[in-house]
């Protein structure tokens, strides 16, 4: 079964009985449908190479449905749904060569949710995101959000997600996923789209903050990452079967007069074919708002990613520190500066952005000075990278 078909059948399976129950409601409590979305135009150019401006146009229309209404503010059960697509086209213009064109239309969200005051069940193509870190997120297991992206776009995953909230503000998650085949976050390998994934999360209040533990199991498609053990004819490569993979995560965030958080994961591929089957990642961060002018927010994070032959053993490591400053110029304008330092490569990455927002429009201008190789983040198709030195402009209209 294809992924769009999986999402569509999931939505229909839940939506049919729900619509049947609300087939003849009172006029004041009719289920509401709404159409909205986002239209964005992006342009960028590098200053350190021959001029080759990049242009991208993206449309994300979304249809929403809900049984919640002002006439039923105390409804015990609410059903809502969302369906949207991500359509984009991009072009890189060269002075002495044909333009490099790209584009695609693909599902972006397609989910249906049944919720009460303490429980929700959501099925279909959706965003699943958690953790306490901001710039470097070891628990970016199911999304690929780049903190530098003013639109904060990320592809979803096909999943059934269950969440329960207690009176004491603890919450419990459980999920199963199927049909996903793309790398997400810091994935070493993509998931096997023909094998179900499953996991869960427990988050509880703990000493002026929250502490959470998470687990996820899947099969990783490592074919192409492993060395060929025996000579094989080029026309008959030996495929490597997906291998079991376990992920363990721990994260917490506390208010100590300043914000402080920790987030870490241990990932293990259960195979002898990979030389470094363990990946340990950890982020520690803090932030504070200084009483300067309208309030200067400063955030610091240090991230370490290490691959090794055994859990918690020394291995190949990469460490990056980041410093973010955010200052509001008014109700509509904000300045942000982000600096990354790669300790292994001894490289400094620099971003300065200005963002202006209104009810329906946002405009961002980002100036960056970076090495030739982009840092860590995968980025969205149809978006420019932040490699080299350049300027990016992003205009978004929300309807």
C-alpha positions as CSV (number, residue, x, y, z in Angstrom):
1,X,0.0,0.0,0.0
2,X,1.4,3.4,-0.9
3,X,1.9,6.1,1.7
4,X,-0.8,8.5,0.4
5,X,-3.2,5.6,0.3
6,X,-2.3,4.6,3.9
7,X,-3.0,8.2,5.1
8,X,-6.3,8.5,3.1
9,X,-7.6,5.1,4.3
10,X,-6.7,6.0,7.9
11,X,-8.6,9.3,7.7
12,X,-11.6,7.7,6.0
13,X,-11.7,4.9,8.6
14,X,-12.0,7.4,11.4
15,X,-14.0,10.1,9.6
16,X,-16.8,7.9,8.4
17,X,-18.3,7.0,11.8
18,X,-17.6,10.5,13.2
19,X,-19.5,12.1,10.3
20,X,-22.3,9.6,10.7
21,X,-22.7,10.7,14.3
22,X,-22.9,14.3,13.3
23,X,-24.9,13.8,10.2
24,X,-27.9,15.8,11.4
25,X,-26.7,18.3,14.1
26,X,-28.4,21.4,15.2
27,X,-27.6,24.3,12.9
28,X,-25.6,26.1,15.6
29,X,-23.3,23.1,16.1
30,X,-22.6,22.1,12.5
31,X,-19.1,20.7,12.0
32,X,-16.9,23.4,10.5
33,X,-14.6,23.2,7.5
34,X,-12.0,25.9,6.8
35,X,-9.5,26.4,4.0
36,X,-6.2,28.2,4.7
37,X,-2.6,27.7,4.1
38,X,0.7,29.4,3.2
39,X,2.2,30.9,0.0
40,X,5.9,31.7,0.1
41,X,8.5,33.1,-2.2
42,X,12.2,32.6,-1.5
43,X,15.2,34.2,-3.2
44,X,18.9,33.9,-2.3
45,X,22.2,34.6,-3.8
46,X,25.8,33.9,-2.8
47,X,28.5,36.5,-2.8
48,X,31.5,34.2,-2.8
49,X,30.9,32.5,-6.1
50,X,29.8,33.4,-9.6
51,X,26.3,34.9,-9.5
52,X,23.7,32.2,-9.6
53,X,20.5,33.5,-7.9
54,X,18.1,30.9,-6.5
55,X,14.3,31.4,-6.6
56,X,11.6,29.2,-5.1
57,X,7.8,29.4,-5.0
58,X,5.9,27.2,-2.5
59,X,2.2,26.7,-1.9
60,X,0.8,24.7,1.1
61,X,-3.0,24.8,1.0
62,X,-4.7,23.1,4.0
63,X,-8.2,22.0,4.6
64,X,-9.3,21.6,8.3
65,X,-12.4,20.1,9.9
66,X,-13.6,20.2,13.5
67,X,-16.7,19.4,15.5
68,X,-15.7,22.0,18.1
69,X,-17.8,25.2,18.1
70,X,-18.9,28.1,20.3
71,X,-22.2,26.4,20.7
72,X,-20.6,23.3,22.3
73,X,-17.7,24.7,24.4
74,X,-18.0,21.8,26.9
75,X,-18.1,19.0,24.3
76,X,-16.7,15.8,25.8
77,X,-15.4,14.5,22.5
78,X,-13.9,16.5,19.6
79,X,-13.1,15.2,16.2
80,X,-10.9,17.3,13.9
81,X,-8.8,16.6,10.8
82,X,-6.3,18.3,8.5
83,X,-5.2,17.7,4.9
84,X,-2.6,19.7,3.0
85,X,-0.1,19.4,0.2
86,X,3.4,20.8,-0.3
87,X,3.8,22.1,-3.9
88,X,7.0,23.9,-4.8
89,X,9.1,24.9,-7.8
90,X,12.6,26.2,-7.8
91,X,15.2,27.6,-10.2
92,X,18.9,28.4,-10.1
93,X,19.8,30.9,-12.8
94,X,23.3,30.7,-14.4
95,X,24.8,33.4,-16.6
96,X,26.3,31.0,-19.2
97,X,24.2,27.8,-18.8
98,X,20.6,26.7,-18.8
99,X,18.7,27.2,-15.5
100,X,18.5,24.3,-13.1
101,X,14.8,23.7,-12.5
102,X,13.2,21.5,-9.8
103,X,9.7,21.0,-8.4
104,X,7.3,18.6,-6.8
105,X,3.9,18.1,-5.3
106,X,3.5,15.8,-2.3
107,X,1.3,15.2,0.7
108,X,2.3,17.4,3.6
109,X,-0.4,16.6,6.3
110,X,-3.3,14.2,6.2
111,X,-4.5,13.2,9.7
112,X,-7.6,12.8,11.8
113,X,-7.8,13.2,15.6
114,X,-10.3,12.1,18.3
115,X,-9.7,14.0,21.5
116,X,-11.1,14.6,25.0
117,X,-9.8,16.9,27.8
118,X,-7.2,14.3,28.7
119,X,-6.8,11.9,25.8
120,X,-6.1,12.2,22.0
121,X,-5.7,9.7,19.2
122,X,-4.3,11.0,15.9
123,X,-3.7,8.9,12.8
124,X,-2.3,9.7,9.4
125,X,0.5,11.9,8.0
126,X,1.4,14.2,10.8
127,X,4.2,16.1,12.6
128,X,5.5,14.3,15.7
129,X,8.0,16.3,17.6
130,X,9.2,16.5,21.2
131,X,12.3,17.2,23.3
132,X,13.7,20.2,25.2
133,X,16.6,21.4,23.0
134,X,16.2,24.3,20.6
135,X,19.1,24.5,18.1
136,X,20.6,20.9,18.3
137,X,17.9,18.3,19.0
138,X,19.2,14.8,19.5
139,X,15.5,13.7,19.8
140,X,14.7,15.0,16.3
141,X,13.6,11.4,15.5
142,X,10.5,12.2,13.4
143,X,11.1,15.7,11.9
144,X,13.8,17.7,10.2
145,X,13.2,21.2,11.4
146,X,16.0,23.7,10.8
147,X,16.0,26.5,13.4
148,X,17.3,28.9,10.8
149,X,14.3,28.3,8.6
150,X,11.9,31.3,9.1
151,X,9.0,29.1,7.8
152,X,9.8,26.1,10.1
153,X,8.8,23.5,7.5
154,X,9.2,19.8,8.1
155,X,7.8,16.7,6.4
156,X,5.5,14.5,8.4
157,X,5.4,10.8,9.2
158,X,2.7,8.2,8.8
159,X,1.7,7.3,12.3
160,X,-0.9,6.5,14.9
161,X,-0.2,8.6,17.9
162,X,-1.9,8.2,21.3
163,X,-1.5,10.7,24.2
164,X,-2.9,10.8,27.7
165,X,-2.6,13.7,30.1
166,X,-3.1,13.3,33.9
167,X,-4.4,15.9,36.4
168,X,-0.8,16.3,37.7
169,X,0.5,17.4,34.3
170,X,2.2,14.2,33.5
171,X,1.6,12.8,30.0
172,X,2.1,9.4,28.3
173,X,2.7,8.8,24.6
174,X,2.5,5.7,22.4
175,X,2.9,5.5,18.7
176,X,3.3,3.1,15.8
177,X,4.5,4.2,12.3
178,X,4.5,2.6,8.9
179,X,5.3,3.5,5.3
180,X,8.1,6.0,6.1
181,X,11.3,5.8,4.0
182,X,13.1,9.2,4.4
183,X,16.0,10.1,6.8
184,X,14.9,12.3,9.7
185,X,17.0,14.5,11.8
186,X,20.4,12.9,12.5
187,X,19.5,9.5,11.1
188,X,22.4,7.3,10.1
189,X,20.0,5.4,7.8
190,X,16.4,5.8,6.8
191,X,13.7,3.5,8.2
192,X,12.5,0.4,6.3
193,X,9.1,1.4,5.0
194,X,7.8,-2.1,4.9
195,X,8.3,-2.7,8.7
196,X,6.2,-1.1,11.4
197,X,7.9,1.2,13.9
198,X,6.8,1.7,17.5
199,X,7.7,3.5,20.6
200,X,6.5,5.6,23.5
201,X,7.3,8.5,25.9
202,X,6.7,9.4,29.5
203,X,6.9,13.0,30.6
204,X,6.5,14.0,34.3
205,X,6.9,17.2,36.4
206,X,10.2,17.2,38.2
207,X,11.8,20.0,40.3
208,X,10.5,23.2,38.8
209,X,10.4,21.6,35.3
210,X,9.8,18.4,33.5
211,X,11.7,15.2,32.9
212,X,10.9,12.7,30.1
213,X,12.1,9.3,28.8
214,X,11.5,8.0,25.3
215,X,12.0,4.8,23.4
216,X,11.6,3.9,19.7
217,X,12.2,0.7,17.8
218,X,12.4,0.3,14.0
219,X,14.4,-1.4,11.3
220,X,17.1,0.7,9.6
221,X,17.7,0.4,5.9
222,X,21.5,0.3,6.0
223,X,22.0,-1.0,2.5
224,X,24.7,1.3,0.9
225,X,26.3,2.1,4.3
226,X,28.1,-1.2,4.7
227,X,31.3,-2.3,2.9
228,X,31.0,-5.1,0.4
229,X,32.5,-8.1,2.1
230,X,33.2,-10.2,-1.0
231,X,33.8,-9.1,-4.6
232,X,30.5,-9.0,-6.6
233,X,29.8,-8.2,-10.2
234,X,28.7,-4.6,-10.7
235,X,25.4,-5.7,-12.3
236,X,24.4,-7.9,-9.3
237,X,25.0,-6.1,-6.1
238,X,24.4,-7.9,-2.8
239,X,21.6,-6.1,-0.9
240,X,21.9,-5.8,2.8
241,X,18.6,-6.5,4.7
242,X,17.3,-3.9,7.1
243,X,18.6,-4.3,10.7
244,X,16.8,-3.7,14.1
245,X,17.5,-0.4,15.6
246,X,16.7,0.8,19.2
247,X,16.6,4.4,20.4
248,X,16.6,5.6,24.0
249,X,16.1,9.2,24.9
250,X,16.2,11.3,28.0
251,X,15.4,15.0,28.2
252,X,14.4,17.7,30.8
253,X,14.0,21.4,31.1
254,X,13.9,23.5,34.3
255,X,13.4,27.1,35.4
256,X,16.3,28.0,37.7
257,X,16.0,31.8,37.4
258,X,17.4,31.0,33.9
259,X,16.3,28.3,31.6
260,X,18.3,25.1,31.6
261,X,17.8,21.9,29.7
262,X,19.4,18.6,28.8
263,X,18.6,16.2,25.9
264,X,20.4,13.0,25.0
265,X,19.9,9.9,22.9
266,X,21.6,6.5,22.5
267,X,20.9,4.8,19.1
268,X,22.0,1.2,18.4
269,X,21.9,-0.7,15.2
270,X,21.9,-4.5,16.0
271,X,24.4,-5.6,13.3
272,X,28.0,-6.5,13.0
273,X,28.1,-5.0,9.4
274,X,28.5,-1.5,10.7
275,X,31.9,-0.6,12.2
276,X,30.3,1.9,14.6
277,X,26.8,0.7,15.5
278,X,26.3,3.0,18.5
279,X,25.6,6.7,18.2
280,X,25.4,8.9,21.4
281,X,24.3,12.5,21.2
282,X,23.9,15.1,23.9
283,X,22.8,18.7,24.1
284,X,23.1,21.0,27.1
285,X,21.6,24.5,27.0
286,X,20.6,27.5,28.9
287,X,18.9,30.8,28.2
288,X,18.3,34.1,29.9
289,X,16.5,37.4,29.0
290,X,18.5,40.5,30.0
291,X,16.6,43.7,30.9
292,X,18.1,45.7,28.1
293,X,15.8,47.8,26.1
294,X,12.8,45.7,25.1
295,X,14.5,42.6,26.5
296,X,17.5,40.8,24.9
297,X,17.2,37.0,24.9
298,X,20.4,35.0,24.9
299,X,20.5,31.2,24.4
300,X,23.5,28.9,24.5
301,X,23.7,25.2,23.5
302,X,26.6,22.7,23.2
303,X,26.0,19.6,21.2
304,X,28.2,16.4,20.9
305,X,27.6,13.5,18.6
306,X,29.8,10.4,19.0
307,X,29.8,7.1,17.0
308,X,31.5,4.1,18.6
309,X,31.8,0.3,18.8
310,X,30.0,0.1,22.2
311,X,27.5,2.0,24.2
312,X,29.2,5.1,25.9
313,X,32.6,4.1,24.5
314,X,35.0,6.6,23.0
315,X,34.7,6.9,19.2
316,X,34.5,9.3,16.3
317,X,33.0,12.5,17.7
318,X,31.8,15.9,16.6
319,X,31.1,18.9,18.9
320,X,29.4,22.1,18.0
321,X,28.6,25.1,20.2
322,X,25.9,27.7,19.4
323,X,25.0,31.1,20.7
324,X,21.7,32.8,19.7
325,X,20.6,36.4,20.4
326,X,17.0,37.6,19.9
327,X,15.9,41.2,20.3
328,X,12.4,42.6,19.5
329,X,12.5,46.0,17.8
330,X,8.7,46.4,18.3
331,X,5.5,44.5,18.1
332,X,6.2,43.5,14.4
333,X,10.0,43.4,14.1
334,X,12.7,41.1,15.5
335,X,16.4,40.8,15.1
336,X,18.1,37.4,15.5
337,X,21.8,36.4,15.4
338,X,23.0,32.8,15.5
339,X,26.7,31.7,15.8
340,X,27.8,28.1,15.5
341,X,31.4,26.9,16.1
342,X,32.4,23.5,14.9
343,X,35.2,22.4,17.2
344,X,36.4,19.5,15.0
345,X,36.6,21.5,11.8
346,X,37.5,24.7,13.6
347,X,34.8,26.5,11.5
348,X,32.6,29.4,12.5
349,X,29.0,29.8,11.1
350,X,27.3,33.2,11.3
351,X,23.6,34.2,10.7
352,X,21.9,37.6,11.2
353,X,18.2,37.9,10.3
354,X,15.5,40.5,10.5
355,X,11.9,39.4,10.5
356,X,8.7,41.5,10.2
357,X,5.3,40.0,10.8
358,X,1.7,41.1,10.4
359,X,-1.6,39.3,10.5
360,X,-1.2,37.8,7.1
361,X,2.4,38.5,6.0
362,X,5.9,37.8,7.2
363,X,9.2,38.9,5.6
364,X,12.6,37.7,6.6
365,X,16.1,38.8,5.4
366,X,19.0,36.6,6.4
367,X,22.6,37.4,5.9
368,X,25.1,34.5,6.4
369,X,28.8,33.9,6.4
370,X,29.6,30.2,6.4
371,X,32.1,27.6,5.1
372,X,31.4,25.8,1.8
373,X,29.9,22.7,3.5
374,X,26.5,23.3,5.2
375,X,26.2,22.4,8.9
376,X,24.2,19.4,10.1
377,X,20.7,20.3,9.0
378,X,19.1,18.5,6.1
379,X,16.9,21.3,4.8
380,X,13.7,21.1,2.8
381,X,13.5,20.3,-0.9
382,X,13.1,23.5,-2.8
383,X,15.0,25.5,-0.3
384,X,18.5,27.0,-0.6
385,X,21.2,25.9,1.7
386,X,23.2,28.3,3.9
387,X,26.6,27.3,2.4
388,X,29.1,30.0,1.7
389,X,28.4,33.7,2.1
390,X,25.1,35.2,0.9
391,X,21.7,36.7,1.4
392,X,18.3,35.0,1.6
393,X,14.9,36.8,1.4
394,X,11.7,35.0,2.3
395,X,8.2,36.4,1.9
396,X,5.2,34.4,3.2
397,X,1.5,35.0,2.9
398,X,-0.9,33.2,5.3
399,X,-4.5,32.8,4.1
